[in-house]
C-alpha cells in the first residue's frame, strides 16, 4: 500500500492512503500541540485493533456476541533497551463462552497481521528518488535471476520475461503497481491482489501454481483491463475527454440515430440485430455511451472483425459495457496466446451457465487421471486435510468443450463453491479450476459460501449467474451433486504442441464456435505496447440479459448525472423535475447514487454512501414537502446501514418533523431536550434543513467539473495516461 505524507503546520503530519486521511502530531512535551496521536501511538494501537478484528471475525462466523468481550494491550518496555518491548494482549471473556471457543478466540489473535509482520522483522529500504510517482515498478517485489526461464503451458514466453515485459509497459505508462496481498494456503495454489497505487479502484487478482505464474496472471489481467477500458466502465470520464478527438479509441466512429430515434444503419449486422433487437424496441438513445454522455455526438461505436469473413462490424461501446462485463478479454505475449485465453474464458462461463442452470450432474474425474497431475493433487489433498471435501468433475459435457470443474464443500456451514476453468489442455483447465477456487480467499472466507438448493428458480434466476461470474458465489443445485452423471467422463485434449501451438489451439476453439453456428467478433488493442484483444460471441458470451439494453441500461445515468452533480445550484422547479425522474424510472431506492451516475465518490463521505432513497428525502426536505420527507425518513431509519452519525441526524430530523406535523405540539416546547439528546451542532443542522438555511446537509457542493472529487479525479488521471498513449500511437501510425 502506498502511503503519501504531507507536512502540515508545526509538527503535524498528514498521511493519505486509499480514501483515508490520518493526522499525526506530537505531545506538547515534544513541542507538538497534542492535537492528534503521534506516529508511534498509531503503530501501537494498530496491533490492538488488528487483534480485536480477528476476535470479531471469529465470533461473527460462530454467532458469538462480542458486547461483553473486552480486549486490551499493554506495552512493557525493557529498561535497558526501549526498542525491545513486550506487547501483552489480554482478553476478558464472558463465562458462557465454551472452552473450545475460548481457545479459538485466543488462537484467532495469533493470526493478527500486524503481529506477524513485526515478528518477521520487516526490512526497511530508505532511498531518494527524483519523482515519487515515476518510480512505477518500486512495489513489484519478485526479482527472478537474469538466467531464469520458466515455461508453462499456454505461454509463448518464459514467465520471467513475461513479467518483465508487462511490468515495464506499466512503468512506461506511469502506472505504479503495488502488490496489496499474497495468499498461499494450500500447496501449489498462489494468488495475489495488485492495484494502481494512485488509483486503487484499478485492481486485478492473479492466480497460479507458483508465485511467478500468479504475478504474470495478475499483470496480464491488469493490462487486458487497461486495454479494454474495463476499469473505467460505467464511469463519467469528464467533459474534456467527452469532447476530445476520440473518447475510447482513435478508430472509434460516431453515428447519429436515424429518424424517430431509430438505430443507425452503420452499427451491428443482421446477425447481431436479430439478437439485440428482436422486437424492434431498441432505440438509438439506448446506445449513447455512459462515459462521455455526449448525446450530440451520437453513438460511439467500436470496430470489430467478423471471424467468418473478415468484415468490420461496429458495436456501440454502450452495448459492450452493458452486456459483456469483462468476459472475453485477454492480454498475451502474442495475439494467438491472448485469443486462446479469451476463448477459453468464454467457454468456461457459457458452459458453467449451461451446467448450473440446467442442473446437470457431471462425471467424476477418475483417480488414475488425477494421479497424472501430482501438483494439482497435492493442492486438493491440502483442502481435504483442512476438512473441505473436494469433488473434481469433467465439465466438457461429453468431450465437447475444454472445461473442468473443482467443487468444494464446507461441512461447517453447508455451503458449496463450484469453480470452473477452461483451456485446450485438460491439465491447465484443471489447475485453473483449483486456483480460481482459492483466489484471494482464506479458509475463513470459505464460511460464506451459499448452501445448495433443490429450488430450480433460485439457480436459473439471471442474477445468480452474475454472482457466479463475479466471484463464483452464486447458488448451486443439489441435483449437481447426483452420483448419477448426465454425461460419461472423457479424458479430452484440445491442445497442440510445437511453436504454433497457441495459433492451432485458437483455430480449434474458433472452430467449435463455428460448428455451433455462432458468429465471433474480435477487436485487437496494441496501442499501449502490449497485445490484447476482446472477443464477442453474441447470444453466447453475454453476462447480463439482453433486455438490460432497454430496461436497465447504464446510460440511465444521463437522466440524472448533471442535475445531481449540480444539486446545490438547482431551483425549485429543477428539483421537482429531478424528483419526478427519480420516482418514475423504476430505480431501487437502496441503490447507490455513485453507481447510478458513474462517479467514484469517497466511500467515507455522505456522497459515497448516498442512496436514491436518501436523495429523494433530501430533495423533498429542500422543497419543504414535510409529510413526504417524514415518510422517507421512516424508511431510511428502518433500513439504514449508513453511519451512526448519519442515523442520528435522521433520528433528530424525524422527531422534529413529528412535532411540526402535529397541530397539538409546539417545537419550542421540545427544542431544549432535543438539543440535550442530539447535541447543538446536529440540531442546528436539522433545524436549518427544515427552515431552508441548510440545504442537502452533508453533501458538499460539486458540479459537472467534478471539483473536490479526489477519488474520481484519480480514476480519470489513470484513464488519461491511456488516452495520451493511444493518441501518440495513432499519430505515429499515420
N, C-alpha and C positions, 0 to 999 in steps of 0.2 A: 504494500500500500504506500502510495506517495503522500507524504505529509509536507505541506508548504508552510513555512513560518514567516510571519511579518513582524517587524519591530514596531511596537506602538510607543506611546509616551512613557517616559521614565523607564521602569524595568518591566513593564507589561509586554507580553508577547501574545501573538495570535497564531494558532495552528489551524490550518484548513485541510480537511480531507473529506472525500465524498461530498455529502451535503451538510457536513457539520463544521462548526467553528468552536474552538476551545480557547479560552483566555487564561493565561497563566500570569501570576505576579509573584512577588516575594513578600514575606512578612516584614513588618515595619522595622524589626530589629536587624534585618538585612538590607535596609534602605529602600524597601518597597512600600507600597501603600496598603498591602494586605487585602486588596480588592478581589483576589481570586487565589485558589490553591497554587502552590509552586509546582514546577515540573516534577520534582521528586515525589511530592504528595500524590500527584496523579498516578505515578508509577505504582506507589504502594496501594492506592485504592483499586487500581486495575486488577491486582491479584485477588483481593477480597471479592470484588464484583464478579470476576470470572469464576471463582469457586461457587459463589451463590447462583450463578447462571446454570452451572451443571447440576446443582442440587435441584433447582427449579425444573430443569429438563427431566431429571429422573422422576421427580414427583408428578409432573404433568402426565407422563406416559403411564403412570400407575394410579392416577386419580387420587393422589395423596395430597390433602390440603397443606398449604405452606403458611397459613396465617399464624400458626403458633411455633413455627420453626425460626430460631434465631441463630445468626452466624456473626462471628467477629474475627478480626485478625489483629494480632499484636506483633510488633516487630521488636525483637530482642537484639540489641547491638552489642557486639564484642567490645569490651572496654579497651582492648589493645589494638583493634582494627575496626574502625567504624564501617568499613565496606563489607565486613563479614557479619551477616545478620541471619537470625532465625525468624522465619515467618510462621508464627504459631496461629493456625486457623482452628477455631473452636466452634462446635455446633451444638446447640441445645435443642433436643428433640422431644416432642410430646410423649407421654407414657404409652399412648395407644398405638404407637408405631411398632410393627413387628421387628423381631431380632433380625430377620432376613433383610428387611428394608433399612434398618439402621446400618447394617453392614454395607448395603448397596449405596446408601447416601454417602457414606464415608469414601467408598471406592469411587463414586462419581466425582468427588473433589480432586481425586488423583488425576483426573482427566483434564484439569484446568490448563488451558493453553498457555497462559502467562507463566504458570509454574513450570511447565515443561520447557519452554523457551529459556527461562532463567537457569534451569538445571542443566540444560545442554551447554549453556555459556555462549551467547550469541557473539559472532565475530563483528567487530566494528571496523569499517573502512572509511577513513576520513581523507577527502581529497578536494582539490579545487578544480572547477570546470568553467569553461568560458561561458556556457549558457545552460542553465538547468534543464530547459525544455528540449534542447538539441541533443542531449545525451540519451538518445532514444532506445539504446539497447542495454542500458545500465542495469535493468532489473531482470534480464534473462540470465539465469544462473547456470544453465548447462553449458559446459565448455569441453566438448569431446576433443580428444587428441587429433593433431593435424593429419595423422595417417589412418585414423579410424574410418572404416567404410562398411556400414551395416546395411545390408539389403533386406527388405521384407517384401513379401508377396504384394503385388499391386502397385509398387513404387518404381518409377523408372530411374530414380537416382538414389544413392545411399541416404539414410536418414540424416547423417551429419551434414551433407551438402544441402539437403532439402531444408533443414533448419536454418543453416547459414544464409541460403538464398532468400528465404521468406522473411527472416528477421532483418536482413539487410534492406529488403524492399520497404518494410515498415519504417525502418530508420530513415530511409531516403525520403519518405513522405512526411517525416517529422512526427510520427506517432510513437509515443513512448509506452511500450507494452510492459505491464507488470504481472507477475505471477502471484495471484492472490491466495491460492491454496493448492496443495498436493494431497492426494489420497492413495493409499496402497494398503487396503485392509485384508486382502487375501492374496496368495501368491499369483504372480503374473497378471495382475489387473491393476493398472495405474490410471489415474485421472487427475486432471488439474483444471483450474479456472484462471483464465487470463483476461485482462481488460486494459483499456486505454487509461493510463494514469490521469490524464487531463479530463477525459470524458468517460467515466466508469460505466455509463449506460451502454457503451460499446464493449461487449464482452462475449467470449465464447468458452466452451468447455471442450477438452480433448480427452481421448481415451486410447488405451493401447496396452499391449502386453509388457512394455518396458517404459521407462521414463522418456526415452528419446522418441519412441513411437507416439506416446501420448502428447508430447510437446509438438511434434510435427502435425498431429491431428488438430490440436488447438490452433496453431498458427495457420494451417490450411483453411480451417473453418473461418478464422478471422478474415483472411484475405478474400475468401469467397463472398463473405457478407459485406465487406467493403466494396468489392467489385460489382455486386448486385444491388447495392444501396439498401440492404436489408436492415442495417442498424437504424436507418432513418425513416423507415416505412411508417406511414401514418402521422408523421410529424410535419409541422409547418416549417419550411426552410427559410422564411423571411422574405421580405419584399425585394431585396437586392437580387437574390437568386431567382425569384419568381419572374423577374424582368430581364434576366441575363440572356445572352445569346442562346444558351441552352440551359435546361433545368436539370435533366437527368444525365443525358449523354449527348455528345456532339452530333451523333447521327439520328437523333430523335426527329420526328416530324409532328406538326400540329395540324389537326383537321377540324374545321368548324362543323357543328351539327347542321344537318340539312333542314329544310322547311319543316315546321311543326316539331322541331326537336328530334327529327329522325336521325338514325345513325348515319354518319358519313360513309359513302361507298368505298372509301380508301382503306377502311380498317377491317381486320379479320378476313376470313374467306368463308365460302359457303359451308364447309365442314364445321368451322367454329361457330358460325351463326346458328346452325341447327342446334348446337349445344347450349349456347349462351343466350339465344333469343328465340326459343322455340315458339312462344306465343305472341311475339311481337310487342312485348311490354317494355323491353329495354329501350331507353331513350338516350340521346346524346348527353343530356345533363347528368345522367347517372355516371358518366365516364370522365368527368372533369377530375383531374388529379388532385388529391388531397394536399400534396406537398407544396405546390405553388398556389393553388386556389385561384389561378388566373383564368377566369371564365372567358374573358375577352379573347384570350389567345386560342382557346378551343380545347381539343382533346389531345393531350400529349401521348404520342404513340411510339413504340419502340420496334425496330425491325428484328424479325426472327426468320430463320431459314427453314423452309419446309423440307423435311428429310426425304420425302417421296420423290420430289422433282427439283429441289434446289431453289424454288421460287421464294421471294421475300414477301412475308406477310406482316402487317403492322398490328401489334397488340397494344391496346391502351394500357398505360402504366397502372391506371386505376384498377383495371380488371385483374392484372397480375397480383397487385398488392392485396386485393380483397379476397382472392380465392386460393392462392398457392402458398401463402406464408413463405417459409424458407425451403419448401420441398423442391428438389430438383436443381440445386445449385451446388457447384463444387469448384475448387481450385486444384491444380495439379502441376507437376513438373512438365507435363506435356498435355496437349489437348485430349489425346486419347485417354490418358490417365484420369483426367477430370471427367470425361464422358462416362467412363466405367463407373466412377463414384456416383455421378448424377443418376445414371440409370439404375444402379443398384439400390440407391436410396428410394427411387420412385417405386421399384418393385417391392421393396421392403414395406413401405407404407401401404401400398394398394393391396398386397397380398394379406398383410396384417389386418386390414379393414375387412377383407372378404372372409377371413377366418373368424375374427371376433364377432362380426355382425351376423355371419352365417352359423355361429355356434358350432363350428367344425371341430371334431376331435382329431388331433394329429397323432401320427405314429411315433413311438419312442425310437430314439437312435440306439441301436444295439451296442452293448458294452464293448464288443470287439472292434467296433468302428471308433468309438470314443478313445479306445486304448491307443489308436494311431496318433493321437494328439496329446502327449503327456503333459504339456504345459497347460492346456485348457483343462484337462482332467484334474490337475493339481488345484486349480482355482475352484472348480466345482466341489472338490473334496474339502477345501477350506471353508466353503459355505456350509456344507453338511456338518462339519465339525463344530460350527457355531450354532447348530440346531435349526438350520434352514433347509428343509427338503428341497431338492432341485430336480426338475423334470427337463430333459433335453429332448426336443422334438424336431422332427423333419417337417418344415413348413413349405416344402416345394410343391405340395398338392400333387403328389404322384410324379415328381420329376419335371414339372412344367416350368418352375421358377427357381432362381438361385437364392432361396430364403431358408433360414434356420430360426429356431426359437429356443430360448432358455427361460424356463418359468420357475420362479422362486415362491415357496410357500412359507408363511410365518405362523407357526402353531401358537405363538404367544398371543397373537391378535386375530388370527383367522384371515389375514389379508394375503393377497397374492399379487404377483408382478410378472406379467408376460412380456419378455424382452425379445425383440426380433432383430435380426441382422441379415444383410444380403451382400453377396459378391459372387462372381463366377466360380471362385474356389470355395468348396464346402468348408474347408478349414478356416478361411478368412471370415466367411459368413458366421460360422460358429463362434469364433473369437470375438467378433463384433457384437454378437448377441450377449455374450458374457460380460464384456467390458461396458456395454451400454447399461446393463443391469445395475452396475455399481458406480456409474459415472457421477461423481460429486456426492455420493451417498455414504453415510456412516451406517453401522449396524443399527443405531437408534433410529435413523431415518427410515429403516425398513418397518418400523412400527406404525407408520402412517398409511400403509397400503390398504386399498379398499377391499372389502370382502366380496367373494364371487356371489353370483345370484342365479336363480332359475327364472327371473323375470326378464323375458326377452326384450321388452320395450326399453328397459334400462340400458341394455347393451347396444341396441340399434339406434338409440337417440343420437342425433348428429353431434351434439356437444361431447358425447362420450368419446367419439373418435378424435375430436380436437384435443381432449385431455390426454389420450394415448399419444397423439402426435407431439404434444408439448413435452411431456416427461414420462410417458407410459404409465400414468397414474389413473387411467380410466378403469371402468368396471369390466370384469371378465365373467363369462357364463360358466356355471358349474358343468354344463354339457361339454365344455372344452376339455374337462378332466376325465371324460369317459375312457375306460380301458378298451372299449370297442372303437377302434380308429376308423375314420371315414376314408382313409387312404392307406395304401401299403407304403412301407418305408422304401425309399430309393436312395442309394448312395450316388447321388448325382454329381456331375462335374461339367461345368460350362467353361472351364478355364483353358488357356492356351499357354504354350511355352515359347521361349525364344525372344529375340529382340523386338518383335512386333506383337508381343502377347497382348498388350493393352488395346492396340488397334483391332486385333482379331476378336478380343472379348467384347469391345464396344460394338463391333459389327454383329456379333451373336445376340447381344441384348437388343439392339435396334431391330434385328430380325424377329425376335419374339414378339415385339410390339406390332410389327408389320403383319405377322401371321394372325394377330388378334384383331386386325383391321383398324388399328389406331394410327392417326397421323401424329407426327412428332415434329416439334419446332425448337430450334436451337439458336441462342444468341451467344457469341463469344466476346469476352471482355478482356482485353490485354493492354489497355491504355495505362494501367498503373505499374506495368513492368512484370506482371505475373500472368499466367494463363488461367483464366476462369471461364466457366460457361454456365448458362442456365438453360434447362430443358423443360419444355412444357408438353404435357400429353393431355390435351383437352378431353374431358369426360373420363379421366383416369387418375390424374395426379393432383387434382384439387384437394385441398384440406377442408375448405369451408363450402357450404352448399351454394350452388349457382344462383339460387334465389336471393342470396345476400346482395347481389348487384343491384337489385331493385328494392329490396325490403330492409336491408341492414348495411348499406354501403358506407364505408368510412368517410366518404366525401359529404356526408351529412354535417360534418364539421363546418362546411362552408355556410350553412344556415345560421351558425352561432358564433363562429370564431371572432369576427370583427367586433360584434356588439359586446361579447363577454370581455374581450381584452380592453375595450373602451368603456367598460361598465360605468365608471365614475363620471364619464362625460355625457351619458345619455339623459335626455329629458324624460318627462313622464310618459309622453306618447311612445317614445322609442322603447322605454322599459316595458310598457304594456304590450308592444309588439313582440319583444323578446320573450316575455312571459307566455304569450299565446303560442309561440313556436315551441317553447319548452314543454307545454302541456299538450300539444296537438301532434307530436311526432313520435308517439309510442316509445318514448325513452324510458329506460329503467330508472326509477327515482334514486336508486342506490348506486348507479354507475357514476364514475368519477368524471369531473369536468376536464381534467388533464387529458384523458383518453379521448373524450368527445371532441375536443378542439385541436388535439395534436400538439400540445405544449408540455415540455418537461419542466413542471414546477418542482421546486424543492419540496420533497416529501414531508419535511418537518414544518411547513408553513400551512396557514389556513387554505391558501390556494391549492397546495399539494394534496389536501385531504377533502377538498370541496366536492360535494356530490350534487347531482341535479336537484335533489330534494332541498338541500340547504340553499342552493342558489335561488330556487323559486321562493323559498321562505324569505330570503333577504330582499328580493325584489318586491314581494308583497309588503314587506315592512317599510321599504322606501316609498311605496305608493300609498302607505297608510291604510292598507286593507287589513285591519287588525284581526277580524274574525278568521280570514283565510290564513293569516300568519299564525294565529293561535293554534289552529288545526294542524298546520305543518310542524310547529314546534313540538306538539304532542307526538307526532310520528317520528320526528328526529330523536326525541328523548327515549322513545320506546325501543328504537332500533339502533341507537347511537353506538358506534365503535370509534368515535373520534377521541380527541384528547380529553383528559379530565378538565382542563381549563375551558375548552370549548363547551363541554357539557354543563359546567357551572354557569357560563354566560347564558345558555338557553334555559337553564332552570330559573335563573333570575328573571329572564325575559318572560317566561311562562307565567310566573306569579304576578308580575306587573300587568300583563295582558289580562289575566283573570280578574284583577281588581278593576281595570279600566272598562272591561266589558260587562261588569256587574253594576247596574244602576244604583244598587244599595250600598256600594262600597266607595270610599274615597282614598285615593293613593296617598295623600298626606298623612292619613292615619297609620299607614304601614311602612312608610319610607324609612323611618329611623331603624326599625328592626330588620327591614330588608338589607339596609346598609351594614348592620351588625352581622347579619348572616353571610352576605356575599361580598362585603368589602366596598369601600368607596369607589375605588377605580373601576371595578366591574359594574357597580350600579350607575356610575356616571356614563359608562358606555351603553348600558341598557336604556337609561332614560334619554340619552342623546339619540339613540336609534329610534326611539318612539316619537320624540319631538322633532326629528328631522335634522338636528345639528350634527349627528354622526350617521354617515351612510356606509353601508356594507362593512360593518365592523370586522376588523381582522384582515380584510383584503386590501393589500397595498395597491395603489393605482398603477396601471400599466397601459399599454396600447399596442397597436399592430407593429410598432417599432421595437417591441419586446424589451423595453428598458427595465432594468432591475431583475431580469430573469437569468441569473448567472448560470444555473444548471442548463437551461435551454441554449444559452449562448455558447456553452462549451460543446454541446452537441453540434451546433451549426459550425463552430470552429473546426470540428473534426471533419464535417462534410466539405467545408471549403477547401481543405487540403486535397481532397479527391477532385473537386471541381477544377481547381487550378492545374493539377496534374493532367486531367483529361483535356483541358483547353490547350496545354502545351503540346501534348501528344497529337492532337488534331492539327495544330498549326504546323508541326514538324512534318506530318504526313502529306501535307498539300504540295 
